[in-house]
Amino acid sequence: MVVTRKSAVRFIVALGLISLLADVTYEGARSVNGPFLGTLGASAAIIGIVSGAGELAGYVLRLFSGVAADRTRRYWTLTIFGYMVNLLAVPLLALAHHWSIAALLIILERAGKAVRTPARDVMLSQASKVIGRGWGFGLHEAMDQVGAFTGPLIVAWVLAESHEYWRAYALLGIPAVLAVITLLTARNLYPDPSHFERSHAAPPGHPGAPAKFPPTFWIYVAASGLVAAGIVDFPLIAYHFQHAGITSQPQTPIFYAVAMGVEAIAALISGRLFDRIGVPVLIAGVILLAASNALVFLGSFWIALAGMALWGAGQGAQGATLRAEIGNLVAPERRGAAYGIFNTIYGVLWFAGSTAAGILYGVSVETVVAFAMVTELAAVPLFLLARRRPA
């Protein structure tokens, strides 16, 4: 394989197209999972716990899949298997008639994502070495969010026409099949993405990152975990929108689509800026994410919509920068494990935060807002402590 900047971009775009189609599938589902569970008899606390449990499974398992990626170097095998599980679970939701079955499939979908993400991120970090990691991850995140924008709109259209969730879940099986076809094609075209990074390795006498995890990595992971703990996942937000009468059934996924569209734009901008100025871009995203909570939970229709736009902007900044910085902090031979550790801690704290938010919602929405904002903003000093000098 000839390694050029163009070939690296093409590989990143291929991964981005796979993520785009996959996100149409599972982000379309996520835009209505909360209300769907509600129609099957789940309470707000159960929805918060299920959302958090899904993220917990989706992140804790990454520790094992990350280590497996480092040991086996079978990045494509893990990626393909994970996508298969990840994508199959969504159309099966059309057959769920009790919240416990739907909850199991939601968690299974997240587990599939856990298997493939560390291996996929290692390959992405290898290719983005050629063009700049912020830009590489930002480009991938933007394509990812185009799918996340499109999926909820498809679901909104189906619900506007039929008001039946099962039809929406069944239709999402089409992009799932297209994602698998694209994935297998990319595997044949780019069998060994490690060539990208090897061709841009540091010359003798100028070694890269040390083989063991530096202290900065652990500070950075702790800060990221605080951000995760403060994120109120969309299923609970969607439940609030409909419980409070802010949105109708078809409008709820449209709100999510707006957030995903803003997230795509924010990812591109943040990725470019990250290569120039580093961690301050991520901190700006955390501040936007914290500010979104008050608008989303305390505002009326238009204010809540603006809050979703801020929520998307903050998520986009994180998506373009959090994983990119791991690639800068950790040597290639430990990077799979690093992504696994990072995602596990992130997921455990996301689960704890989502569970707390679901329980606190039963107390008051103001309590949820205060919890989310304080937790997210507490990460800012740690990010400043872990700040590196831009390359």
C-alpha positions in Angstrom: 0.0 0.0 0.0 1.4 3.4 -1.1 1.2 5.8 1.9 0.4 9.4 0.9 -1.7 12.1 2.5 -4.5 11.3 0.0 -4.5 7.6 0.8 -4.7 8.4 4.5 -7.6 10.8 3.9 -9.4 8.1 1.7 -9.0 5.6 4.5 -10.4 8.0 7.1 -13.3 8.8 4.8 -13.9 5.1 4.4 -14.1 4.6 8.2 -16.2 7.7 8.3 -18.7 6.4 5.8 -19.0 3.1 7.8 -19.7 5.2 10.9 -22.1 7.4 9.0 -24.3 4.4 8.0 -24.0 2.8 11.4 -25.0 6.1 13.1 -28.1 6.3 10.9 -29.0 3.0 12.4 -28.3 3.3 16.1 -28.5 7.0 16.6 -31.9 6.9 14.9 -32.8 4.3 17.5 -31.4 6.3 20.4 -33.4 9.3 19.4 -36.6 7.4 20.5 -35.3 4.7 22.9 -36.4 6.7 25.9 -40.0 7.3 24.9 -40.2 3.8 23.4 -39.2 2.3 26.8 -41.8 4.5 28.4 -44.5 3.1 26.1 -43.5 -0.4 27.3 -44.0 0.6 31.0 -40.5 1.8 32.0 -40.3 4.7 34.5 -37.8 7.6 34.3 -35.5 5.9 36.8 -35.5 2.7 34.7 -34.8 4.7 31.6 -31.9 6.4 33.2 -30.5 3.1 34.6 -31.0 1.3 31.2 -29.2 4.2 29.4 -26.4 4.2 31.9 -26.1 0.4 31.9 -25.9 0.5 28.1 -23.1 3.0 28.2 -21.4 1.0 31.1 -21.4 -2.1 29.0 -20.3 -0.1 26.0 -17.3 1.3 27.8 -16.2 -1.3 30.3 -16.0 -4.0 27.6 -13.6 -1.7 25.7 -11.0 -2.4 28.4 -10.9 -6.0 27.3 -11.3 -5.4 23.6 -8.6 -2.8 23.8 -6.2 -5.2 25.4 -7.2 -7.8 22.8 -6.5 -5.4 20.0 -3.0 -4.8 21.4 -2.2 -8.4 21.9 -3.6 -9.8 18.6 -3.3 -6.8 16.3 -6.5 -8.2 14.7 -8.0 -4.7 14.4 -10.2 -5.5 11.4 -11.5 -8.8 13.0 -12.6 -7.0 16.2 -14.0 -4.1 14.3 -16.1 -6.3 12.0 -17.5 -8.5 14.8 -18.4 -5.5 16.9 -20.2 -3.8 14.1 -22.2 -7.0 13.4 -23.5 -7.1 17.0 -23.9 -3.4 17.2 -26.0 -3.1 14.1 -28.1 -6.3 14.4 -29.6 -5.3 17.7 -31.4 -2.2 16.4 -33.8 -3.8 13.9 -34.6 -6.5 16.5 -36.1 -3.8 18.7 -39.0 -3.9 16.3 -39.9 -7.3 17.9 -39.7 -6.1 21.5 -43.0 -6.1 23.4 -41.7 -5.6 27.0 -39.3 -3.0 28.3 -36.9 -5.7 29.7 -36.4 -7.2 26.2 -35.9 -3.7 24.7 -33.4 -2.9 27.5 -31.5 -6.0 26.8 -31.2 -5.2 23.1 -30.2 -1.6 23.8 -27.4 -2.8 26.1 -26.4 -5.4 23.5 -26.1 -2.7 20.8 -23.8 -0.7 23.1 -21.8 -3.9 23.8 -21.2 -4.4 20.1 -19.9 -0.9 19.9 -17.5 -1.6 22.7 -15.9 -4.6 20.9 -15.1 -2.6 17.8 -14.3 0.9 19.0 -10.8 0.5 20.4 -9.6 -1.4 17.4 -11.3 1.1 15.1 -9.7 4.0 17.0 -6.3 2.5 16.8 -6.6 2.3 13.0 -7.9 5.8 12.9 -5.0 7.1 15.0 -2.6 5.4 12.6 -4.0 7.1 9.5 -4.5 10.5 11.2 -0.8 10.6 12.1 -0.3 11.6 8.4 -2.7 14.5 8.4 -2.9 15.6 12.0 -4.8 13.8 14.7 -7.3 16.5 15.5 -8.2 16.9 11.8 -8.4 13.1 11.3 -10.6 12.4 14.3 -12.6 15.6 13.6 -13.3 14.5 10.0 -14.3 11.1 11.1 -16.5 12.5 13.9 -18.2 14.9 11.4 -19.1 12.1 9.0 -20.3 10.1 12.0 -22.6 12.9 13.0 -24.0 13.3 9.5 -25.4 9.8 10.1 -26.5 10.7 13.6 -28.4 13.7 12.1 -30.0 11.6 9.3 -31.1 8.7 11.4 -33.4 10.6 13.8 -35.0 12.4 10.8 -35.9 9.1 9.2 -37.4 8.0 12.5 -39.3 11.3 12.8 -40.7 10.8 9.3 -41.9 7.2 10.1 -43.5 8.3 13.4 -45.2 11.2 11.7 -46.7 8.8 9.2 -47.6 5.8 11.4 -46.9 6.7 15.1 -45.5 3.1 15.4 -42.0 2.6 16.8 -41.6 -0.9 15.4 -41.8 0.4 11.8 -39.0 2.9 12.5 -36.7 0.2 14.1 -37.4 -2.1 11.2 -36.5 0.5 8.6 -33.2 1.2 10.3 -32.1 -2.3 9.2 -31.4 -1.0 5.7 -28.5 1.4 6.6 -27.3 -1.4 8.9 -26.8 -3.8 5.9 -25.2 -1.0 3.9 -22.7 -0.3 6.7 -21.7 -4.0 6.8 -21.1 -4.0 3.0 -19.0 -0.9 3.2 -17.1 -2.3 6.1 -16.1 -5.5 4.3 -15.1 -3.4 1.2 -12.9 -1.2 3.3 -11.2 -4.2 4.8 -10.3 -5.5 1.4 -8.9 -2.1 0.2 -6.9 -1.3 3.4 -5.9 -4.6 5.0 -3.0 -3.1 7.1 -3.5 0.5 8.2 -0.4 0.4 10.4 1.6 1.3 7.3 0.3 4.9 7.7 2.0 5.4 11.1 5.1 3.4 10.3 5.8 5.6 7.3 5.7 8.7 9.6 7.5 7.2 12.6 10.0 9.4 14.4 13.6 9.1 13.1 16.3 7.5 15.2 17.3 9.7 18.1 13.9 11.3 18.3 11.7 8.7 20.0 8.0 9.3 20.4 5.9 8.8 23.5 7.2 6.4 26.2 6.0 2.8 26.2 4.3 3.1 29.7 1.4 5.5 30.4 2.6 8.9 31.5 1.0 10.6 34.6 -0.6 13.1 32.3 -2.6 10.3 30.8 -4.2 9.4 34.1 -5.0 13.1 34.9 -6.6 13.4 31.5 -8.6 10.2 31.9 -9.9 11.5 35.3 -11.0 14.8 33.8 -12.7 13.0 30.9 -14.5 10.8 33.5 -16.0 13.8 35.2 -17.3 15.1 31.9 -18.9 11.7 31.3 -20.5 11.7 34.7 -22.2 15.0 34.0 -23.6 14.1 30.6 -27.4 13.6 30.7 -28.0 11.0 28.0 -30.7 11.8 25.4 -33.1 9.0 26.4 -33.8 10.8 29.6 -33.8 14.2 27.9 -36.4 12.8 25.4 -38.4 11.5 28.2 -38.4 14.9 29.8 -39.4 16.6 26.6 -42.5 14.5 26.2 -43.3 14.2 29.9 -43.2 18.0 30.2 -45.1 18.5 26.9 -42.2 20.4 25.2 -42.3 18.2 22.1 -44.7 15.9 20.3 -43.7 12.4 19.4 -42.3 13.2 15.9 -40.6 16.4 17.2 -38.5 14.6 19.7 -36.2 12.9 17.2 -36.0 16.2 15.2 -34.5 17.9 18.3 -31.9 15.1 18.4 -31.2 15.5 14.7 -30.5 19.3 15.3 -28.0 18.4 18.0 -26.3 15.9 15.7 -26.1 18.4 12.9 -24.5 21.0 15.1 -22.2 18.2 16.5 -20.9 17.4 13.0 -20.0 21.1 12.3 -18.5 21.5 15.7 -16.4 18.4 15.3 -14.8 19.7 12.0 -14.0 23.1 13.6 -12.8 21.7 16.8 -10.6 19.1 15.1 -8.8 21.8 13.1 -8.4 24.1 16.1 -7.2 21.2 18.3 -4.1 20.6 16.1 -3.2 24.3 16.6 -4.0 25.1 20.2 -4.7 21.7 21.9 -6.7 21.1 25.1 -8.4 24.6 25.4 -10.7 23.6 22.5 -11.9 20.6 24.6 -12.4 22.9 27.6 -14.6 25.2 25.5 -16.7 22.2 24.6 -17.1 21.2 28.2 -18.4 24.7 29.1 -20.9 24.6 26.2 -22.1 21.1 27.4 -22.5 22.4 30.9 -24.5 25.4 29.8 -26.8 23.3 27.7 -28.3 21.6 30.8 -30.2 24.6 32.0 -31.7 25.4 28.6 -32.7 21.8 27.9 -34.4 21.1 31.3 -35.7 24.5 32.3 -36.7 26.0 29.0 -39.7 26.0 26.7 -39.8 24.7 23.1 -37.4 27.2 21.5 -35.1 27.5 24.5 -34.9 23.7 24.8 -34.0 23.5 21.1 -31.2 26.0 21.6 -30.1 23.9 24.5 -29.9 20.8 22.2 -27.8 22.9 19.8 -25.3 23.7 22.7 -25.4 20.0 23.8 -24.5 19.0 20.2 -21.7 21.6 20.0 -20.2 20.4 23.3 -20.4 16.7 22.2 -18.8 17.6 18.9 -15.8 19.2 20.5 -15.4 16.2 22.7 -15.7 13.7 19.9 -13.0 15.5 17.9 -10.5 15.9 20.7 -10.8 13.4 23.5 -9.7 10.4 21.5 -7.2 12.4 19.4 -5.3 13.4 22.6 -5.0 9.8 23.6 -3.1 9.2 20.4 -0.7 12.0 21.3 -0.1 10.8 24.9 0.4 7.1 24.4 2.9 5.0 22.3 1.4 2.9 19.4 2.1 -0.5 21.0 0.0 0.5 24.1 -2.7 2.5 22.4 -5.3 -0.2 22.2 -5.1 -0.7 26.0 -5.0 3.1 26.5 -8.3 3.5 24.6 -9.7 0.6 26.5 -8.8 2.1 29.9 -10.0 5.6 28.9 -13.3 4.3 27.6 -13.8 2.0 30.7 -13.4 4.8 33.2 -15.5 7.1 31.0 -18.2 4.5 30.8 -18.3 3.6 34.5 -18.7 7.3 35.4 -21.2 7.8 32.6 -23.3 5.0 34.1 -23.0 6.4 37.6 -24.0 9.9 36.3 -26.9 8.6 34.2 -28.3 6.6 37.0 -28.0 9.6 39.4 -29.7 11.9 36.8 -32.6 9.4 36.4 -33.1 9.2 40.2 -32.7 13.0 40.7 -35.3 13.6 38.0 -37.8 12.2 40.4 -36.8 14.9 42.9 -36.7 17.9 40.5 -35.3 18.9 37.2 -33.4 21.7 38.9 -31.5 19.1 40.9 -30.6 17.3 37.6 -29.3 20.6 36.1 -27.2 21.4 39.2 -25.7 17.9 39.3 -24.8 17.9 35.6 -23.3 21.4 35.5 -21.2 21.0 38.7 -19.8 17.6 37.6 -18.8 18.8 34.1 -17.2 22.0 35.2 -15.2 20.2 37.8 -13.2 18.6 35.0 -11.9 22.0 33.7 -9.1 22.3 36.3 -7.9 18.8 35.6 -7.8 19.4 31.8 -5.7 22.5 32.5 -3.3 20.4 34.6 -3.0 17.8 31.9 -2.6 20.4 29.2 0.3 19.8 26.8 2.1 22.2 24.7 0.7 22.2 21.1 3.0 20.5 18.6 
